[in-house]
Amino acid sequence: MARVILHVDLNAFFASAMQIKYPDLIGKPIAVCSNSRGSVVTTASYEARQFGVRSAMPLAIARQKCPELEVVGVDFEWFHDLSEKFVKILKSYTPLVEKASIDECYLDVSTQIMKYQKPLNLVVEIQQNIYKTLGLQCSIGLAPNKFLAKMASDMKKPMGITILRKREIEQKLWPLPVGEMIYVGKKTAERLRKANILTIGQLANADIMDLVPLLGNQAYTTQQRALGEDNEEVIVDHDIKSISASQSLFESIMEYDEVSTLIKTLVDDIAEKCQKNRVSGKTLTLSMKLEDGSNLTKSVRNEDGYATNDELYQQAMLLFDRVDEQEPIKFISISLMNLKEQEYDEIYDLFTVNKINQVDDIISTANRLLGKNLLKRATKMGDDSVNGNSNS
């Protein structure tokens, strides 16, 4: 039976999430900026993008391009809450769901799609369910493998649905500039262009021996993807052997504050999973894919284990500080391995400040026990209002 893979990508997730939290911002051009990043745009709504506002753009320039720009802070707890609900909706259709990042997932619906008279009906149903339930727009790519599904979901945004069959790659995929191919960074694309390989089709039909000097050990895999071939499975963790979070980046980043903000998002996701499963991990690994196609990995080990937001963030940033490369980053993954059960009483430690419990974790635990998000850091109290608008 042929595989049917979906890639579901939430459109302008951070900006859309803040528009949902603050309905007065719906339809307005907004920029989401983290306090720790100062005046650098984290992400922009589609309304702001029409003015040329982009992520990683200095806020001063963004305001010049869009004088009516509304600026809102980052709310990681809100983002994670929406992300979990997003994944839960997808798992209601199939257990074969791989969370690629906070705002994108792969689904294997090879069996489920047979129940629908038209394959597109399932895709439309998923898209509409996410929008009606969460208020989030998404683009969905349907294809026989993960690579083509991801490429397809990028073709129509926002709220797009694209089917990409292997027999259609010559028409839909090959005419695209080689730089639009996922996993091909700016510098790699530039090397290919200098070798007169300008499109994905030219990459697909190039002599493999000509590609090796340009792509190194990724030459064969990259060309196979350009040909529409990708055997990577949708990975589902049934038995938790590790906890990880990752983010593919549409636009490369390299500024320290940008990386710091992204790492904070990822470790918050991991810490939440640690708490839910009552585990810690002895080995923390930071992996990055750079724009030139190279990969970097750094790890640290602690026999007592890592689990809390603060210690995960601190150790992940220390790992990043050990990286000497200055290449822009296309992908970041953080993994916590060698898991073990936590050996402390949750209620007792709620009121005992030690190396396991930090402020964020005490607040998170208390809110979970109370069943409501009643407690938060004093420094985050300002996030409850935007431009004078209260959430109450």
N, C-alpha and C positions, 0 to 999 in steps of 0.2 A: 504494500500500500504506500502510495506517495505521501511524503510528509507535507503538512500544511502548517507553516509557521507564521505567527503574527508578531509584529513589533509595534507596541503601543507606546506612544511618546506624548506626554502631556505638554501642551503648547504654552511657552512662556510661563512655566510653572510658578516660580516665586512671585512674579508680578500678578498673575491670575489669582494666586492664593490670597494675596493682600487685598485685591479687589473684592474677593468674596468676603473676607473678614470685615472690610470697610466698604459697604455697598455704594457710598457716596463717590467712590473712586472709579466705579464701573464706567467704561467708555472714555475715561480721561487718560492722557499720557502720564505714566508714572515710571519712576526709577526706584528700584530697591537698592538701598545702600546699607551695609553693615556699619555699626558704630566703630568697629575696630579697623575698618578700611578707610575711615575718614571720608574723603571726597571722591571716591571711585565707585562707579556704577557697578553693582553686582549683576543685575539684569534689568531689562526694560520691557514694558508692555508693548503689544503690537501697535497701539496708538502712538507710543513714543518712538518706536522704530521707524514709523513713517516720516519722522523728522530727522532721521539719521542717528538717533541715540542708540548706542551699543554697549554691551557689557565691557568692563575694563576701561571705559572712557572716563576721563576726569569729569567730575560733576560740573565744574565751571564751563567746560566745553559743551556738555550736554544741555546746560541751561541756555547757552548761546544758540544752540540749534533749535531748542524748544523752550521758549520763554514761559510757557504755561505748564511746564513740567512739575508734577507733584512728586515729592520725595518721601518715601516711607522706610522705616527701619526693618531689619530682618527679624523674623519670629520663627526660630528653629523648631520650637515645640509645635507650633501650628503647622509648619511644613511637614513634619514627621507624622502628625496626626492625619493629615489629608493623604499622605503617601501610603500609610497603613490601610486606610479605607479604600484607596485606589487598588491596592494589591488584593484586598479582600474581595472586591467586586470581580476582579479577573479570576480569582480562584473559585468563584461560584460557577464558572464556565468550564474550567479544567484544573486538575491538580498540578499539571505540568506548566508551572509558571516560574520563570527565572527573573529575579529582580536585578536588572542591569545597573540601575542607579535609583536615586530617590524619585525620579520622574519618568522612568521608562522600564518596560518589562518585555520579555519574550514569552510567547505562549505556543505550545504545541497543541493544536486543535485538530490533528489528523483524524481522530475518531469522532469528536463532537460535531465537526462540520458536516458529516454525513447525515446528520439528523435534520438538516435544513434543506428545503427544496432548492434554494439558490445559495451558493457559498457566501455571497455578499450579504445575505440577510443576517448571518451571525455577526459579521463585522459591524454592520450598521447598528445592530442591537447592543453590542458592547459599547460602541461610541456614544450612543444615545443614553444608555444606562449610566455611564460615567458622568455625562453632562447633566442629566436630570437629577441624579443622586448627590453629586458633589459640586455641580456648577463649573466643572473643569472641562475645557476643550482639549481634544487630543487628535493626533493624526495617527493613522494605522496603516501599516504596510503588510500585505499578504503575499507570501512567496513560498517556494519549496525549501528554503534554508534561511538561516539567521542573517547572513550577509545581505542577501537580496531583500529580505523583509525590512532590514534597517535602512537600506538605500531607498526602498519604496516609501517608507514613512516620511522621509525627508523631502519627497518630491512635491507634496501638497500640504501647505500649512497656512493658516490653522484649519482644524476640523476637516482634514483631507483623508480620503481613503484611496489607496493605490494598490492595484494587483500587479505583481511583476512575475510573469512566467518566464521560464528559461527561453522559450521560443520568442519572447519579446525583448530580450536583452539587447539584441542588435539595434532595435528601433528605439527603445526607451533609455537604455543604460550607456551604450557605447558612444553616442554623440556627446555625452557630458564631458566637461573639462576634467582632466585627470586629477586635479586638485580637489574635486568634489567627491572623490572616492573615499569612503571612511578608511581610517588607518593610514592614509597617505597625507603626511603633513606638508606644510608650506615649503620647507627646504627640500624634501623629497620630490615634491611636485616640480620645484624649480629645476632640480637635476634632470628630471624626466623631460621637462620642456626644452632644456638645453640639448638634450639628445633627440629632439624633434618628436618626442612622444607627448602629444598635446591632449589627446582624448583617452577615455577609458578603452575605447575600441582599439586604438593604436597600441595601448598597453597589452590588451588581450591577444593581439596578433603579432606582437614583437617576438624576435628570436630570444629564447630564454637566456642564451649565452650573452646577449647584449644587455640583459637586465641585471645579471649578477653583479657587475661592477657598480651599478646604480642602486640596487636594493639589497645587496649582500645576501644573507641567509633567508631573507624574506621574499626573495625574487619569485620562487615557485609558488608559494602560498598566495602572494599578491596577484600574480597572473591568473591563478586558478579562480580566485574570486572575481576578477574581471571577466572571466569566462562563464561566470555564474555558478561555480562549483564551491561548495562549502559544506563539510560534513560535521561541523561542530553541533553537538547536541544541546538541547535546552536542559540546563543543569538545575536540578531540584535537590535541596538538602533535606532528606528525610531524617537521617540520624545526624544530629548536629555534631560535627567533628571540628568545625571552625565557624567563626562568625566574620563576615566581611561586608564591606560597603565600598562602592566604587562610583566613579562619575566620568563619563565620556564628555569631552568639551567640544562644543561646536566651534568656539573660538579659543585658540591656545592662550594660556596665561603664563606669566613668569614673575610678576611682581610678588614680593614677599607677602604683602597683606592679602592679595588675592588667594594665594595658596593657603595662607593661614585660615581664611574664612571657609574655604572649601574643606580643609582638613577638619575644622570644627564641626561642620555639617556631618561629615562621615563618621567621626568618632561618637557624636551624639547618637547616631543610628545604632552603632555597635553597642554603646553603653545601655541603650534601651533594651536591646536583645539580650544582653547579659543579665539584666535585672529580671526580664520576663522568664528566662530559663534558669535563673539562679546559678550562673556559672561565672568563672573568671578564666582568663587564658594566660599561659606562661610566656608565649611568644607573640610579639607584635611585629608585623611586617608592613612596610610601606613600599609600594611598587608604583612606578611611573613609566608611562610611555611618552617619549619626547617627540617633538615635531620632526626630527630627522629620522625617526623610525627606531631609534635605539631604546632599550629598556634598562631601567635602573631599579635595584631592589636593596633595601636596607632592613635589618632586623635587630631586635633587642629582646633579651630573655630575662625574666624575673621569676624565680621559683615560687614566690608568694602569689604571683598572678596579678594581672591588670583587669579592672572591670569598670571603674568609675569614669565619669566624663573628664574630670580634671587630670587624672593620671594618664588616661589614654591620649588626651590632647597634648599634654606636656611631653610624653614620650614620642608621639608621632612628630611633633615639631623638632624635637632633638634629632630624630632620624633625618628629617628634611634638612636640618642644618649641616648634616654630614655629607650632603650632596654637593659636589663641586661644579657640576655642569650648569651652564647658563642658557641651555636651550629651552625654548618655550615648551610647555607641558600640554599634551593632548588628552591624557588619561591618568587618573590617580585611583589607586586601590589601597585600602587598608584592611589587613586581615589579622584576626586574633585566633591563634591556634593553641594546641595542647591544652584543651579546655578541662576544667575540673569543677566540681560542685562547690558552691560557696559554703563555708563552714562557720556561719555566724547567724545569730537570731535577728531577724529583720526588725522586730519591734524594739528590742533592746538597743540595737545599733542606730535606730532612728534618732535616739537622744544621746548617743555616745559619739563624739567626734574623734575619729581615729583615721588611720591611713586608708581604710576601706570607704568610710563615709566622708564625702565632701559636701559642700553646701548644695550644689545642684542635685546630688543624689538624695539628700535628706528631703529636699523640697519635692522631688519626683515621687519618692516613696510615700510621703505624707499625703500628697494629692491622690495617689492611687488608693490608699487606705480610706481616704475621705470620700472617694468616688467623684470628686470634682476638682478642677484646677483652681483651688482657692488661694494657694500660696505661690509667691514668686519672689525673685530677688528685688530688692529696692531699686537697683540700677535699671531694672526692666519695667518699672512702673510707668515710665514715659511712653512705652510702646502701646499702652492701652488707649491712647488717643492719637489721632493723626489730624493735624491742622485744626485742633480744637474739637474733633468729633469723638464722642465717647462710644465705647462698645456696649455700654449698659442700656 
